[in-house]
């Protein structure tokens, strides 16, 4: 049960950062902020993949 929640939190964090980055980009605000948010998205995606792979490994 806990591993499902961990995967959900990781995927949710990626989705939130993606959403904030897209909103910032569409509003035309600071482009450096959009770049920073997209970099965070990539890092969070890596973390999410590691968590998902760890959960798959743990369950097998």
C-alpha positions, 0 to 999 in steps of 0.5 A, spaced: 500 500 500 505 504 501 509 503 495 503 505 491 502 512 495 510 513 493 509 512 486 503 516 486 506 522 489 512 522 485 508 522 478 504 527 481 510 532 483 512 531 475 505 533 473 505 539 478 511 541 475 510 540 468 503 544 469 506 550 472 512 550 467 507 550 461 502 555 465 509 560 466 511 559 459 504 560 456 503 567 460 509 569 457 513 570 464 520 570 465 523 564 460 528 563 465 523 560 470 520 556 465 527 553 463 528 552 471 521 548 472 523 544 466 529 542 468 526 540 475 521 536 471 526 532 468 530 531 475 523 529 478 521 524 472 528 521 473 526 520 481 519 517 479 522 512 474 527 510 479 521 509 484 517 505 479 523 501 478 524 500 485 517 498 486 517 493 481 523 490 483 520 489 490 514 486 488 517 481 484 
